[in-house]
Amino acid sequence: MHDHLETSPRLNAKAALLAGVVAGAAFMMLEMIMVPVFLGGSPWGPPRMIAAIGMGNGVLPPPATFDLGIMVVAMLIHFALSVILAFLFAFLFTFIGKRDAVGLAIGLGAVFGLIVYLISFYGMTEIFPWFAMARHWVSIFAHLVFGAVLGWVYVSVARKSAENMTSVHQDDPDARTARPQR
């Protein structure tokens, strides 16, 4: 039973939060770089599409220019969704993976990112029809990377956190004999 406790992951809120923020940043940077480089669009197009979730389709390009208010709304929505998705991934990973299975977490994260892409760009177009215009390989790639980074950061931070807790408990003789209070 002790071995199971050592390898079976528990949802780690700190790891999920950090993973959501880091994966969300990686996603946004990829979209804002790859859309102009490979598709000839504006780097401000992806944030405007996200901001339109909360502000309506009046903020969609054109013009695909920078607007501070639109960018703030886009980042608030984007990072809130990234963190929510990170907590969902972390919850699902507690049933599937092991705490130290970084490769598994990256692979499952990439699959998770692809599922998020499919739901967002095919399922959610009834509510947000402008998502259909972003059905392209850059969006697929960015979602795969989002998921892979999400899995990698989540497992890495959760493992480090568990190692720190184990180290603290091994160094504290009272922690080994202490019983949890109910």
C-alpha positions as CSV (number, residue, x, y, z in Angstrom):
1,M,0.0,0.0,0.0
2,H,2.9,2.4,0.8
3,D,4.2,1.9,-2.8
4,H,0.9,2.9,-4.2
5,L,0.9,6.1,-2.2
6,E,4.3,6.9,-3.5
7,T,3.4,6.5,-7.2
8,S,-0.3,7.3,-7.4
9,P,-0.7,11.0,-8.1
10,R,-3.1,13.3,-6.2
11,L,-4.4,16.5,-7.7
12,N,-1.8,19.2,-7.0
13,A,-3.5,22.6,-7.2
14,K,-0.2,24.5,-7.2
15,A,1.1,22.4,-10.1
16,A,-2.2,22.7,-12.0
17,L,-2.2,26.5,-11.6
18,L,1.4,26.9,-12.7
19,A,0.9,24.4,-15.6
20,G,-2.1,26.3,-16.8
21,V,-0.3,29.6,-16.8
22,V,2.9,28.3,-18.5
23,A,1.0,26.2,-21.1
24,G,-1.3,29.2,-21.8
25,A,1.7,31.5,-22.3
26,A,3.3,29.0,-24.7
27,F,0.1,28.6,-26.6
28,M,-0.4,32.4,-27.0
29,M,3.1,33.0,-28.0
30,L,3.0,30.3,-30.6
31,E,-0.3,31.6,-32.1
32,M,0.9,35.2,-32.1
33,I,4.2,34.2,-33.8
34,M,3.0,31.5,-36.2
35,V,-0.1,33.2,-37.5
36,P,1.8,36.0,-39.1
37,V,4.9,34.0,-40.1
38,F,3.1,31.0,-41.7
39,L,-0.4,32.3,-42.5
40,G,0.2,35.9,-43.2
41,G,-2.3,37.1,-40.6
42,S,-1.9,39.6,-37.8
43,P,-0.4,38.6,-34.4
44,W,-3.4,40.4,-32.9
45,G,-5.9,38.2,-34.6
46,P,-5.8,35.3,-32.2
47,P,-6.2,37.5,-29.1
48,R,-9.1,39.3,-30.7
49,M,-10.8,36.0,-31.4
50,I,-10.4,35.1,-27.7
51,A,-11.6,38.6,-26.5
52,A,-14.7,38.2,-28.7
53,I,-15.8,35.4,-26.4
54,G,-16.5,38.1,-23.8
55,M,-16.8,41.2,-25.8
56,G,-18.8,40.0,-28.8
57,N,-17.8,39.7,-32.5
58,G,-17.4,43.5,-32.9
59,V,-13.8,43.1,-31.8
60,L,-12.9,40.6,-34.5
61,P,-10.5,41.7,-37.2
62,P,-10.5,43.8,-39.2
63,P,-8.8,45.8,-38.0
64,A,-6.3,43.3,-36.6
65,T,-4.4,45.9,-34.7
66,F,-3.3,46.2,-31.1
67,D,-5.8,47.5,-28.6
68,L,-5.0,47.4,-24.9
69,G,-8.5,46.9,-23.7
70,I,-9.1,44.0,-26.1
71,M,-5.7,42.5,-25.2
72,V,-6.5,42.6,-21.4
73,V,-9.9,40.9,-21.9
74,A,-8.3,38.3,-24.2
75,M,-5.6,37.5,-21.7
76,L,-8.1,37.3,-18.8
77,I,-10.3,34.9,-20.7
78,H,-7.4,32.9,-22.2
79,F,-5.6,32.4,-18.9
80,A,-8.8,31.6,-17.0
81,L,-9.6,28.9,-19.6
82,S,-6.0,27.7,-19.5
83,V,-6.1,27.2,-15.7
84,I,-9.5,25.6,-15.8
85,L,-8.3,23.2,-18.5
86,A,-5.2,22.5,-16.4
87,F,-7.3,21.5,-13.4
88,L,-9.4,19.3,-15.6
89,F,-6.2,17.6,-17.0
90,A,-4.8,17.2,-13.5
91,F,-8.0,15.6,-12.3
92,L,-8.0,13.2,-15.2
93,F,-4.3,12.5,-14.8
94,T,-4.9,11.3,-11.2
95,F,-6.8,8.4,-12.7
96,I,-4.5,7.6,-15.6
97,G,-0.9,8.4,-14.8
98,K,1.8,8.1,-12.2
99,R,3.3,11.1,-10.5
100,D,6.7,10.5,-12.0
101,A,5.6,9.6,-15.6
102,V,6.7,12.7,-17.4
103,G,6.7,11.1,-20.9
104,L,3.2,9.8,-20.3
105,A,2.0,13.2,-19.1
106,I,3.4,14.9,-22.2
107,G,1.8,12.4,-24.5
108,L,-1.6,12.5,-22.7
109,G,-1.3,16.3,-22.5
110,A,-0.9,16.5,-26.3
111,V,-3.9,14.3,-26.8
112,F,-5.8,16.5,-24.3
113,G,-4.8,19.6,-26.3
114,L,-6.0,18.0,-29.5
115,I,-9.4,17.2,-27.8
116,V,-9.6,20.8,-26.6
117,Y,-8.9,21.9,-30.2
118,L,-11.7,19.7,-31.6
119,I,-14.2,20.8,-29.0
120,S,-13.3,24.4,-29.4
121,F,-13.1,24.7,-33.2
122,Y,-15.9,22.2,-34.1
123,G,-18.2,21.9,-31.1
124,M,-18.2,25.5,-29.9
125,T,-18.7,27.1,-33.3
126,E,-22.5,27.1,-32.7
127,I,-21.9,29.6,-29.9
128,F,-18.7,31.3,-31.3
129,P,-18.9,30.9,-35.1
130,W,-15.7,32.9,-35.7
131,F,-13.7,30.0,-34.3
132,A,-14.3,28.2,-37.7
133,M,-11.9,30.6,-39.4
134,A,-9.1,29.4,-37.2
135,R,-9.4,25.7,-38.3
136,H,-5.9,25.3,-39.6
137,W,-2.7,23.5,-38.8
138,V,-1.3,26.4,-36.7
139,S,-4.2,26.1,-34.2
140,I,-3.8,22.3,-34.1
141,F,-0.1,22.6,-33.5
142,A,-0.5,25.3,-30.8
143,H,-3.1,23.1,-29.0
144,L,-0.8,20.0,-29.2
145,V,2.0,22.1,-27.7
146,F,-0.4,23.6,-25.1
147,G,-1.3,20.1,-23.9
148,A,2.2,18.7,-24.0
149,V,3.6,21.7,-22.0
150,L,0.6,21.3,-19.6
151,G,1.4,17.7,-19.0
152,W,5.1,18.3,-18.6
153,V,4.8,21.2,-16.2
154,Y,2.1,19.6,-14.2
155,V,3.9,16.4,-13.5
156,S,7.3,18.1,-13.0
157,V,5.9,20.6,-10.4
158,A,3.8,17.9,-8.7
159,R,6.7,15.5,-8.5
160,K,9.0,18.3,-7.1
161,S,6.3,19.2,-4.6
162,A,5.9,15.5,-3.5
163,E,9.7,15.1,-3.2
164,N,9.8,18.2,-1.0
165,M,7.0,16.9,1.2
166,T,8.7,13.5,1.5
167,S,11.9,15.2,2.4
168,V,10.2,17.3,5.1
169,H,8.5,14.3,6.6
170,Q,11.7,12.2,6.6
171,D,13.6,15.0,8.4
172,D,10.9,15.6,11.0
173,P,10.6,12.7,13.5
174,D,7.2,14.1,14.8
175,A,5.8,14.1,11.2
176,R,6.4,10.3,10.9
177,T,4.4,9.5,14.0
178,A,1.8,12.3,13.9
179,R,-1.7,11.2,13.1
180,P,-4.0,13.4,11.0
181,Q,-6.6,15.3,13.1
182,R,-10.2,14.7,12.2
